[in-house]
Amino acid sequence: MNDQATLSDKDAGTITRVEELGYELKISQVMTTNVVTLSPDMSMLEALDLIQKNRISGAPVTLNGEVVGIISTEDLIRALRDGRIDRTVSDYMSTGLITAKATDQVVEALKIFAKKNIGRLPILDENNKLVGLLTKGDITNGLLSALQRDYQAEELIRYRASHLFEDIVSDRTSLILRYRINKDDFLHGGAASNHIKKALHRLGASRQVARKCGIAVYEAEMNLIIHTNNGGFLRVEVEPHKITMEAYDDGPGIDDVEKAMTPGFSTASEQVRAKGFGAGMGLVNIRSCVDEMSIKTSKESGTNLYMIMYLDKPST
């Protein structure tokens, strides 16, 4: 990615978890710390033996703890080709060093690898002392380990959440989620419904239930953003046998509910339509996803949209 490029909303929406980890992990979390080093006065033959013994493709050259060069397999081949394998490492090492700090994010190392076409990076501490070595393989292994930890943590959260209602004795047990939705806040449109859908997954809801609930709440959320005077609230109550969803605001109400339920009918402004919203399918989509839906509306008190999904229905 170009350092000067602006990340668009579309690009941000397609960032994978692996790419996201590149911004989260520090180099110190993925680098090799047990680094094989060479000294400048070592012969290239000794360097070759050390590199072969440790099965590595190169090594940094250090003097008093500071990196002064780097030897790669290519340098060893060049010494062999020249018939000068008895010459010192200082004669063949690369000195135009490119390094990174242990505290840098992994994404910065990836940028260096992409731009400089190098195979390894000496990693320095705040005192410019060598503390590690980083290769593309180290990054790959580090990302895979992080993904595995992600998976295990998510499974543990999901297991705990799915057993939330177990062994709780009460006349009525429920989990209530509540979100404030601001008018014209298209930047955060869909955030609440995504949180709700994720919570349902963790609670053990089926993909179909979570998907339908997510669609219904998303449409209600966007209606609050598009059609209200001041935004409103989403309230979701999860019980062992049903999910109750509610969206309410303080105006301006719906003039004709029956007409509003007609596919394609919309009162959205041209500005909203230009953004790609307000197609007139919101209430229609909600009705197709839930088991019960009711609307109470007036210009004085606003609109209250009430939806229920039952979880104990026999599967068809």
N, C-alpha and C positions, 0 to 999 in steps of 0.2 A: 504494500500500500504506500502511495506517495505520502511523505511526511506532511506536505502542504495541502493534501486533499481534504475536503470536508466530507465527513461521514453523513450520508443522507439517511432519512428515516427508512427508506427501502433497504439500504445497506445494513442498517442497524437491526432490522427485522430478520435478516438472513444470517446474522452472526451465529456460528455454532458454539457449543459448549467448549470445544477444543480451542477455538479462537479466543473465547472469553477467558479461558484459563491462562492464555499467554499474557493477558493483562493483569491477572491476579497473582500468579506465581512469581517469586523472585528467583534469580539465577542461583542463589545459594541453596535453593530447595531441589534443584535438579542436577547441579554440576557434580563432577567427580572430584572428591576431596583427597583421595589417596593418589597423589600425582607423582608419576615417575619423572625425575628431572635429570638433565645433563649439565655438565660443567664445561665452560668454554675451552679448557685445556685438554679435555678428553679427546682421544683419537676417534675418527669416524668409524673405525673398526669396532672400538669399544661401544660406541653409540649404537652401531648395528646390532651387536650382540645383546645389548640391553633392551633394545626395541623388539627384537625377535623373541627374547626370553619372556617379555611381558605382553607379547601379542598386541602391540599398539601400532599405530600408523604415524606417530610423531610424538615429540616431547618438547616442552619448553627448556630453555637454557637459562640457568640462574647463577648469579654471583652475589654472595652475601644476602641471599633471600630475595633479591630483586631480579625480575625477568630482563635478560639482556638480548635474548634471541629465541628462535624456535627452529627445530630441525624436523623435517617431514620426510616421508618415504622418498619423495622426489629428490630431495637433497642427497640422500644416501645413494640413490641410483646414479646421480650425477657424479658423485665421488668415485663410485665403482667404474663408471664409464671412462672417467678421466684417468683411472689407474692411480688415484691419490687417496686411497682408503686409509693411508697412514697419517694423513693430514689432520689437523685439529678441528674440533667442532666449530671453533670461531671462524675458521676459513670458509665454512659452507652454510652457517646458520643465517636465517633471514633476520634482519635487524629492524626493518620497517614494521614495528610491532603494532598490531591492533588488539586492544584489550577491552575488557568490560569489568564493571564493578559487581561484586557479589550482591549488592543491594539493588541492582537494576532489575527491572521486570524482564521476564523471558522474551517478551515481544521485542525488546530492544536488541537482544542477541539475534533474534530471527531477522531483524532488519539488516544487521551487520552481515550475517551469512548471505543474505540475498544480494546485497550490494557489492560485497568484496570478494565473493566466490572463494572463501577460505574454508578449511575443514575443521579448524579448532580455534578456540579462543582462550587465552590465559585469563584467569579471573583474579582480580586484585581486591585487597581490602582497602579500608579508608587510608591506610599508610602506604599504599601502593606495593604491598608485599603479596607474593603469590599465595593464594589460598585454595585454588581449584583450577580445573580445566573443563571446558565445555565443548561438546561436539553436538552435531545434529541428532546423533543417536541418543545422547544424554537427554536432550529435550524430548524426544519421542518417548523414551522410557519414563521420564518424569511426568509427562502428560497422561500416559496410560495409567500410571500409579495414582495420579490425582483423580482421574475418571473413576477408577475402581473405588477409591475412598468416597467419592461423590455417591456412587451407586450404593455402597454399603450404608452410608449415612442416611440416604433417602429411604432405603428399605427399612432401616431401624425406625425412622420417623413415621413411615407409612404403617409399620406394624403397631407402634404405640398408639397412633391416631385411630387405627381401625378397631382397637380394643377400648376406645374411649368410653363407650357406654356399658362395657361389661362390668358386672358386679356392683353397679350403681343401683341402689334400691330407692325409688322415688315414684310418686304418682305420675310425674311427667319429666322426662330427661331430654334436654335439647342443647344444641350449640347455636348461638346467635352471632351472626356476622353483620356488621353495619358499616356503610360507607357513605361519605358525603360526596356528592357529584356536583361539580360546578358548571354553570351554563357556559357554552362555547369553549369548553376545555377539550378541544379535539386532540391536543397533544397527549393527554392522559386517557383518552377514550378507550375503553376496553380493559383498562388496568384492573378495575374492581372485579369484572367478570372473570378475568384470568386468575385472580387470587381465589375467587370462589371455586372455580373449576379445580384448581390445584388442591384446595382444602378437601374437596369431595374425593379426589383421587386418593389422598392420604387417609381419608376416613374409610376407604375400602369400597367406594361406589364403583359400579361398573363403568366402562368407557362410555357406553350408550347413555347412561343416566347423567354422567358428568358432562358429556357433550351436549345433550339436550338442555340441561340446566344452564350450561355456559352460553348457549345461543339465546335462550329466553332472557337471561339476565343482561347479556350484551345489548340486545335490542331495547330493553327497558332503560339501560344506562344511556344509550345514545339518544333516546327520546328525551331524557332529562337534560342532556347537553344541548339538543337542537331546539326543543319546543317549549321550554319553560321560561318563566321570567327570571328566576334566580337559581336555577338548578334544583336539586332535591336530594333525596336519600334513597339508598338501596338497603333493604333489610332481608336477610336470609336466615331462616331458622331450620336447622337440620335435626330431625328426630329419627329414631330407629326405623320408623315406618313411612315417613314422608318428609318432603322438603317444601317449605312454605317460603315463597318469594314475594316481596312487596316493594313497589316503587311509588314514592309519593312526593308531591311538590305543592307550591302555594299558588300556582296559576300558570297560564290563563284559562285552563280547562279545555275540553274538547267540545266543539260546537255540535257535532253530529257523530256519535260513537259508531253507528251503523255504517256511515259513509267512511269513517276512519278505518273500519275493518275491511274495506274493499281493496283488493290487491292493486297497487299502483297509485292509490290516492295519497297525496301528500300536501301538507301546508308549509313545507320547508321553503326557506328563501332561496333566491337564485345564488346567493353567496355560498350557502350551505350545499346546494346541489353542485356547485362548481368544485367543491372539495371532494365530491364523490359520495355524499351522504344524502339522506332524505328521499330514498327511492319509493317510499310508500309501502314497504313490505314488513315493517317492524312488528306491528300488532298481528299481522297474518302469520309471521314466523313464530311469534310467541305462542299463538293459539295451537300451532301444529306440534309444539314441543311439550306442552304441559297437559295435565289431565283436567284441571279446572282453571278458569280465568274469569275474573270479574273486574269491572271498571266503575268507579264512582267519580263523577266529575262535575264541576261547576266553576263558573268564572270567579266566584267569591272565595271558594276554599281550595281550588286547584284539582288535581287528579290523583286518585289512588288506584294503582293497578295491583291486583291481588292474584297470585298464581300458586298452584299446588301441583306437585308431582308425588305420586304414591310409589313407594319402594317395595311393597309387598304384593304387587300384582303378579298373577301367574304369568310365566313367560310364554310367549306365543311363537 
